[in-house]
Amino acid sequence: MTFHPEVLWAQRSSETDETKNVLYVTVNLPDIKPDTLQYDLTPTKLSFKAKAGNAEKGIEEKDYEFAIDLYDEVVPEASSKNLTSRSFQLLLRKKEAKAEYWPRLTKEKVRNAFIKTDFSKWVDEDEQDGDQALADDLDMGGMGGMPGMGGMGGMPGMGGMGGMGGMGDIESVSTLVSSSISAARWVQMLKSMGGGGAGGFDMDAAGSSGADVEDDDSDDDGPPPLEEAEPKA
């Protein structure tokens, strides 16, 4: 039994530059067996046949095959192909140089569930003038391994974010203040604990209320001395 692989396609068009008058066709099939690949391209037809699968990954090996009668003619000798571990990629040169896009990939206007638009490469016809070089978009020589992407794992240098030392103690301070405990009582409590309960919290920086810290040029140096404080009953 043979299966039809997913085929993705996109295109560019140009009246004056033949290198910008192309089709992108991708057979979206991983683990194609290179020694089984049979690919044939004529000016009017594209055919593909291969086995794909990987027993080590638990992917059953199956037979895949399809043939497409193209909407218009292409130039086989000016087209290129590239096999990767993920897909089989084609860059097909359209024969007729014109600004208009092909309305579809296939000759017949018949819906095919296996043929889909490749939105990763698609550019609308009226927006392609600002597009990058087409060869770079497909990169026929270097799509296989996507080098350089492996370094994303781990996000080096981010390990020091955990913990946020002292924040829990500051939260406790806020709780005390919100509970209407006076600044003097707060100072007395901290001193009785040896001054270490706030995780390095700067008493002077907190201001007399211990809540909103503002940049104030006044002579207010913080809470009053302990001997002037009136402990709450």
C-alpha positions as CSV (number, residue, x, y, z in Angstrom):
1,M,0.0,0.0,0.0
2,T,1.3,3.4,-0.9
3,F,0.6,6.8,0.7
4,H,0.5,10.3,-0.6
5,P,2.9,12.6,1.3
6,E,2.0,16.2,2.2
7,V,3.2,18.6,-0.6
8,L,3.7,22.3,0.3
9,W,4.2,25.0,-2.3
10,A,4.8,28.7,-2.8
11,Q,6.0,30.9,-5.7
12,R,7.5,34.1,-6.9
13,S,7.1,35.7,-10.3
14,S,9.0,38.2,-12.5
15,E,8.9,39.4,-16.1
16,T,12.5,40.4,-16.2
17,D,14.5,38.2,-13.7
18,E,14.2,34.5,-14.4
19,T,15.8,33.7,-11.0
20,K,12.7,35.3,-9.4
21,N,10.3,33.4,-11.5
22,V,10.1,30.1,-9.5
23,L,8.1,27.6,-7.5
24,Y,9.0,26.3,-4.1
25,V,7.8,22.7,-3.7
26,T,8.5,20.7,-0.5
27,V,7.6,17.1,0.0
28,N,7.0,17.3,3.8
29,L,8.2,13.8,4.6
30,P,10.9,13.0,7.2
31,D,13.3,10.1,7.1
32,I,13.2,9.5,3.4
33,K,15.5,6.6,2.4
34,P,17.9,8.1,-0.1
35,D,18.5,4.9,-2.0
36,T,14.8,4.5,-2.6
37,L,14.1,8.0,-3.9
38,Q,12.8,8.2,-7.4
39,Y,12.2,11.7,-8.6
40,D,11.4,12.8,-12.1
41,L,10.7,16.3,-13.5
42,T,9.6,17.1,-17.0
43,P,8.4,20.5,-18.3
44,T,4.8,19.6,-17.4
45,K,4.9,16.9,-14.7
46,L,6.5,16.2,-11.4
47,S,6.6,12.6,-9.9
48,F,8.0,11.3,-6.7
49,K,8.4,7.8,-5.1
50,A,10.3,6.7,-2.0
51,K,10.3,4.8,1.2
52,A,10.4,6.7,4.5
53,G,10.5,5.7,8.1
54,N,12.9,5.1,11.0
55,A,12.7,1.9,13.1
56,E,15.1,3.4,15.7
57,K,12.5,6.2,16.3
58,G,9.6,3.9,16.2
59,I,8.4,5.2,12.8
60,E,7.1,2.5,10.6
61,E,8.7,2.4,7.1
62,K,6.1,3.0,4.4
63,D,5.9,3.6,0.6
64,Y,5.1,7.0,-0.6
65,E,4.2,8.2,-4.1
66,F,2.6,10.9,-6.1
67,A,2.5,12.6,-9.5
68,I,1.4,16.1,-10.4
69,D,0.6,17.6,-13.8
70,L,1.8,21.1,-13.4
71,Y,-0.4,24.2,-14.2
72,D,2.2,25.5,-16.7
73,E,5.6,24.5,-17.9
74,V,8.9,24.6,-15.9
75,V,12.5,24.3,-17.0
76,P,14.0,21.0,-15.5
77,E,17.6,21.9,-16.3
78,A,17.3,25.2,-14.4
79,S,15.6,23.6,-11.4
80,S,17.3,22.2,-8.3
81,K,16.6,19.7,-5.5
82,N,17.8,19.0,-1.9
83,L,17.1,16.0,0.4
84,T,17.2,16.6,4.1
85,S,16.3,14.4,7.1
86,R,13.0,16.3,7.3
87,S,11.9,16.8,3.7
88,F,12.6,16.8,0.0
89,Q,12.8,20.3,-1.4
90,L,12.5,21.6,-4.9
91,L,13.2,24.9,-6.6
92,L,11.5,24.8,-10.0
93,R,12.1,27.5,-12.6
94,K,8.9,28.6,-14.4
95,K,9.3,28.7,-18.2
96,E,7.2,31.7,-19.0
97,A,8.5,34.9,-17.4
98,K,5.5,37.0,-16.3
99,A,4.4,39.1,-13.4
100,E,1.2,37.1,-12.6
101,Y,1.2,34.2,-10.2
102,W,0.1,30.8,-11.2
103,P,-3.5,30.4,-9.8
104,R,-2.6,26.9,-8.5
105,L,0.1,24.3,-8.7
106,T,-1.9,21.6,-10.6
107,K,-3.1,21.7,-14.2
108,E,-6.6,20.6,-13.3
109,K,-8.7,22.7,-10.9
110,V,-9.3,19.8,-8.5
111,R,-9.1,20.0,-4.7
112,N,-6.3,17.9,-3.4
113,A,-6.1,17.5,0.4
114,F,-2.4,16.6,0.2
115,I,-1.3,19.8,-1.6
116,K,-1.2,22.9,0.7
117,T,0.2,26.4,0.6
118,D,3.6,26.8,2.2
119,F,2.9,29.9,4.3
120,S,6.5,30.0,5.6
121,K,7.6,30.9,2.1
122,W,4.5,32.5,0.6
123,V,4.5,36.2,-0.3
124,D,1.5,37.9,-1.9
125,E,2.0,38.9,-5.6
126,D,1.9,42.6,-4.9
127,E,4.4,42.4,-2.0
128,Q,7.2,40.3,-3.5
129,D,9.2,43.4,-4.7
130,G,10.5,43.8,-1.1
131,D,11.2,40.1,-0.6
132,Q,14.7,38.8,0.2
133,A,16.8,36.9,-2.4
134,L,15.0,33.7,-3.3
135,A,18.0,31.4,-3.1
136,D,18.5,32.5,0.5
137,D,14.8,31.8,1.3
138,L,15.1,28.1,0.2
139,D,18.9,27.6,0.9
140,M,19.2,24.5,-1.2
141,G,22.6,23.7,0.2
142,G,22.1,24.1,3.9
143,M,18.6,23.2,5.1
144,G,19.5,19.8,6.6
145,G,20.7,20.4,10.1
146,M,19.8,24.0,10.9
147,P,23.2,24.6,12.5
148,G,23.4,26.9,15.4
149,M,20.0,26.3,16.8
150,G,21.0,23.8,19.4
151,G,22.3,26.5,21.8
152,M,18.9,27.7,22.8
153,G,18.4,25.0,25.5
154,G,19.2,26.1,29.0
155,M,19.4,29.9,28.4
156,P,22.9,30.3,29.9
157,G,23.3,33.1,32.4
158,M,19.8,33.0,33.6
159,G,20.4,30.6,36.5
160,G,20.9,33.4,39.0
161,M,17.3,34.6,38.8
162,G,16.0,32.0,41.3
163,G,15.6,33.0,45.0
164,M,15.4,36.8,44.9
165,G,17.1,37.0,48.3
166,G,15.4,39.2,50.9
167,M,12.1,39.7,49.0
168,G,10.2,37.4,51.4
169,D,11.3,39.5,54.4
170,I,10.4,42.7,52.7
171,E,6.9,41.3,52.2
172,S,6.8,40.6,55.9
173,V,7.7,44.2,56.6
174,S,4.8,45.4,54.3
175,T,2.5,43.1,56.3
176,L,3.5,44.6,59.6
177,V,3.0,48.2,58.3
178,S,-0.4,47.3,56.8
179,S,-1.4,45.9,60.2
180,S,-1.1,49.5,61.7
181,I,2.0,48.7,63.8
182,S,3.8,52.0,64.5
183,A,7.2,52.8,63.1
184,A,8.6,53.0,66.6
185,R,7.2,49.6,67.5
186,W,8.6,48.2,64.3
187,V,12.1,49.4,65.1
188,Q,11.9,48.0,68.6
189,M,10.9,44.6,67.3
190,L,13.7,44.5,64.7
191,K,16.2,45.5,67.3
192,S,15.0,42.8,69.7
193,M,15.6,40.3,66.8
194,G,19.2,41.5,66.2
195,G,18.3,43.6,63.2
196,G,18.5,40.6,60.8
197,G,14.9,39.8,60.2
198,A,14.6,42.1,57.1
199,G,17.1,40.3,54.9
200,G,19.3,43.3,54.4
201,F,16.4,45.8,54.3
202,D,17.7,49.3,54.6
203,M,15.8,51.0,57.5
204,D,16.8,54.5,56.5
205,A,15.8,53.9,52.9
206,A,12.3,52.8,54.0
207,G,11.3,56.2,55.5
208,S,9.4,56.8,58.7
209,S,6.3,54.9,57.5
210,G,8.2,51.9,56.1
211,A,5.8,51.8,53.1
212,D,6.4,54.1,50.1
213,V,10.0,55.0,49.6
214,E,10.4,58.4,48.0
215,D,13.4,60.6,47.2
216,D,13.0,63.4,49.8
217,D,15.4,66.2,50.3
218,S,14.0,67.1,53.8
219,D,15.9,66.6,57.1
220,D,13.8,63.5,58.0
221,D,16.4,60.9,58.8
222,G,13.9,58.1,59.5
223,P,12.1,56.8,62.6
224,P,12.5,58.7,66.0
225,P,15.0,57.3,68.5
226,L,13.9,54.3,70.5
227,E,13.9,56.2,73.8
228,E,11.2,58.5,72.5
229,A,9.0,55.7,71.3
230,E,5.7,54.9,73.1
231,P,5.2,51.2,73.0
232,K,1.6,50.2,72.1
233,A,-0.4,48.4,74.8
